[in-house]
């Protein structure tokens, strides 16, 4: 609720919807940057595995390492594992892009700052992926890759064609959680309907369970994803404040013919 006021809405009548092709180019650019980091993966597997073991060791020292227990429990329940795996594979994209598209179409008054927050989440995460690759738990010993073992629809693992496009060394920060937190903020910004806000608030918790229990993220990945989201909100907010201050300091333009 506290971050729901971090973006400034202008009256809908004054808002102009960004050109769709510009937004599409931004998505293509993000995909290109992500693919560039993915191409580095074969050269950094051992480094990423070492980082993954390091993350797990830190969690064990802190006493916050439920990953193995949740992973083993979910792997023992095939039907539930299939449902959770499908959720992990698909909700991340379907929910986020559907909400982004709806905001672009119906809520142009709040679209731009929210779009900028989501864009910055990805850019910050890509920098970490590039500088500090981390393998997910499922690539370490003693874990089950629940998504692959359950045969989930659209699995990014195994030997499917989609697997070649997945960066398996990008566990930290969890973009699943960064995007889920963004969806919560976007819904709170866009509507006051209680049921919608409740669903939006539950969504990050469901996502947390899915990413950890399927063996795809550590608890620290989740926390890093939330930190990435919070940093993006703060940066966009500061940029908006600086822009508003510049506008207030700018002298008023003379009226035509004045």
C-alpha positions in Angstrom: 0.0 0.0 0.0 2.9 2.3 0.8 4.3 2.1 -2.7 0.9 2.5 -4.4 1.5 6.3 -4.3 4.9 6.2 -5.9 3.7 7.0 -9.4 2.0 10.2 -10.2 -1.1 9.9 -12.3 -2.3 12.8 -14.6 -5.9 13.3 -15.6 -6.9 10.6 -18.1 -8.1 13.3 -20.5 -4.6 14.8 -20.6 -2.8 11.6 -21.2 -1.6 10.4 -24.6 -1.1 6.8 -25.3 2.5 6.0 -26.4 2.9 4.7 -29.9 2.5 0.9 -29.9 5.6 0.4 -32.1 7.8 2.3 -29.7 6.6 0.0 -26.9 7.2 -3.0 -29.1 10.8 -1.9 -29.8 11.5 -1.6 -26.1 10.4 -5.2 -25.6 12.5 -6.3 -28.6 15.5 -4.4 -27.1 15.0 -6.1 -23.7 14.8 -9.5 -25.4 18.0 -8.7 -27.3 19.9 -7.7 -24.1 18.6 -10.8 -22.3 19.7 -13.0 -25.2 23.2 -11.4 -25.1 23.6 -12.5 -21.5 22.2 -15.9 -22.3 24.9 -16.4 -25.0 27.5 -16.0 -22.3 26.1 -18.9 -20.2 28.2 -21.7 -21.6 31.4 -19.9 -20.6 30.2 -19.3 -17.0 28.6 -22.5 -15.8 31.2 -23.3 -13.2 31.2 -19.8 -11.9 27.4 -19.8 -11.7 27.4 -23.1 -9.9 29.9 -21.9 -7.4 27.8 -18.8 -6.8 24.7 -20.9 -6.4 26.4 -23.0 -3.7 27.5 -19.9 -2.0 24.0 -18.5 -1.9 22.8 -21.7 -0.4 25.6 -21.7 2.2 24.6 -18.2 3.2 21.0 -19.2 3.6 21.9 -22.2 5.7 24.0 -20.0 7.9 21.1 -17.6 8.3 18.6 -20.5 8.8 16.4 -19.5 5.8 16.9 -22.5 3.4 13.5 -24.2 2.8 14.3 -24.8 -0.8 15.3 -28.5 -0.6 12.4 -29.4 1.7 9.8 -27.7 -0.5 11.3 -29.1 -3.7 11.2 -32.7 -2.4 7.7 -32.2 -1.1 6.4 -30.9 -4.4 8.3 -33.5 -6.5 6.4 -36.2 -4.5 3.0 -34.7 -5.6 3.0 -35.1 -9.4 -0.4 -33.4 -10.1 0.2 -30.5 -7.9 3.8 -30.3 -9.3 2.4 -30.1 -12.8 0.0 -27.3 -11.8 2.7 -25.3 -10.0 5.1 -25.8 -12.8 2.7 -24.6 -15.4 2.0 -21.6 -13.2 5.8 -20.9 -13.0 6.3 -21.2 -16.7 3.4 -19.2 -17.9 1.9 -16.8 -15.4 5.1 -14.8 -15.3 4.6 -13.7 -18.9 0.8 -13.9 -19.4 -0.1 -11.9 -16.3 2.6 -9.2 -16.7 2.1 -8.6 -20.5 -1.7 -8.8 -20.3 -1.6 -6.2 -17.5 0.9 -4.0 -19.3 -1.2 -4.1 -22.5 -4.3 -3.3 -20.6 -2.6 -0.3 -18.9 -1.4 0.9 -22.3 -4.9 0.7 -23.8 -7.1 1.7 -20.9 -5.0 3.7 -18.4 -2.6 5.8 -20.4 -2.7 8.3 -17.5 -0.5 6.0 -15.3 1.1 3.8 -18.0 4.4 5.6 -18.5 5.8 5.6 -15.0 4.7 2.0 -14.4 6.2 1.0 -17.8 9.5 2.7 -16.7 9.5 0.8 -13.4 9.1 -2.5 -15.2 11.8 -1.5 -17.8 14.2 -0.5 -15.1 13.6 -3.8 -13.1 14.8 -5.7 -16.1 17.8 -3.5 -16.8 19.1 -3.7 -13.2 18.5 -7.5 -13.2 20.4 -7.9 -16.5 23.4 -6.1 -15.1 23.5 -8.6 -12.2 23.0 -11.5 -14.5 26.0 -10.3 -16.5 28.3 -9.5 -13.6 27.2 -12.2 -11.1 25.7 -15.4 -12.7 23.9 -17.7 -10.3 22.8 -21.2 -11.0 19.3 -22.2 -9.7 18.9 -24.8 -7.0 17.8 -27.4 -9.5 21.3 -27.4 -11.0 22.9 -28.3 -7.7 23.0 -31.7 -6.1 20.1 -33.0 -4.1 17.3 -31.1 -5.9 14.7 -32.1 -8.4 13.9 -30.1 -11.5 10.1 -30.3 -10.9 9.2 -28.4 -14.1 11.2 -30.8 -16.3 10.1 -33.9 -14.3 6.4 -33.0 -14.4 6.4 -32.3 -18.2 4.8 -28.9 -17.7 3.4 -27.1 -20.7 5.9 -24.7 -22.2 8.7 -26.0 -20.0 11.9 -23.9 -20.4 14.0 -26.9 -19.3 14.8 -30.3 -20.8 15.4 -30.6 -24.5 12.5 -28.5 -25.9 13.2 -25.7 -28.4 12.2 -23.1 -25.8 15.1 -24.3 -23.5 17.6 -22.9 -25.9 16.2 -19.4 -25.2 16.2 -19.6 -21.4 19.1 -18.2 -19.3 19.6 -20.9 -16.7 22.3 -18.9 -14.9 20.1 -15.9 -14.0 18.6 -17.0 -10.7 19.5 -13.8 -8.8 17.6 -11.6 -8.7 14.3 -13.3 -9.4 12.6 -11.4 -12.1 9.5 -13.6 -11.4 9.2 -11.8 -8.1 10.2 -8.4 -9.4 7.5 -8.7 -12.1 4.9 -10.0 -9.6 5.5 -7.1 -7.3 5.2 -4.7 -10.3 1.8 -6.4 -11.1 0.6 -5.7 -7.5 1.6 -2.1 -7.7 0.0 -1.7 -11.1 -3.3 -3.1 -10.0 -3.3 -1.0 -6.9 -2.7 2.1 -9.1 -5.3 1.2 -11.6 -8.3 0.2 -9.6 -9.9 0.4 -6.1 -11.8 -2.8 -6.5 -11.2 -4.8 -3.3 -11.2 -8.2 -5.0 -8.7 -7.1 -7.6 -6.4 -5.7 -5.0 -6.6 -8.8 -2.9 -5.7 -11.0 -5.9 -2.9 -8.7 -6.8 -1.6 -8.9 -3.2 -1.7 -12.7 -3.1 0.0 -13.0 -6.5 3.6 -12.4 -5.2 3.2 -15.0 -2.4 2.0 -17.6 -4.9 4.9 -16.8 -7.2 7.3 -17.1 -4.3 6.1 -20.6 -3.5 6.2 -21.6 -7.2 9.8 -20.4 -7.9 11.2 -21.9 -4.7 9.3 -25.3 -4.6 10.1 -26.0 -8.3 13.8 -25.6 -7.6 14.3 -22.5 -9.7 15.1 -19.9 -7.1 16.6 -19.4 -3.6 15.0 -17.3 -0.9 17.7 -14.8 -1.4 16.8 -14.6 -5.1 13.3 -13.7 -4.1 14.5 -11.0 -1.7 16.9 -9.7 -4.4 14.0 -9.5 -6.9 11.9 -7.5 -4.4 14.9 -5.2 -3.8 15.3 -4.7 -7.5 11.7 -3.7 -7.8 12.0 -1.3 -4.8 15.1 0.3 -6.3 13.3 0.7 -9.6 10.4 2.4 -7.9 12.7 4.7 -6.0 14.7 5.7 -9.1 11.7 6.4 -11.2 10.1 8.4 -8.4 13.3 10.4 -8.0 13.5 11.0 -11.7 9.9 12.2 -11.8 10.5 14.5 -8.9 13.6 16.0 -10.6 11.6 16.5 -13.8 8.8 18.3 -11.9 11.3 20.6 -10.2 12.8 21.5 -13.5 9.4 22.3 -14.9 8.6 24.5 -11.9 11.8 26.4 -12.3 11.4 27.0 -16.0 10.0 30.4 -16.9 6.5 30.4 -18.3 6.4 30.6 -22.1 4.8 33.8 -23.4 1.4 33.5 -24.8 1.1 33.5 -28.7 1.2 37.1 -29.9 2.1 38.4 -26.4 
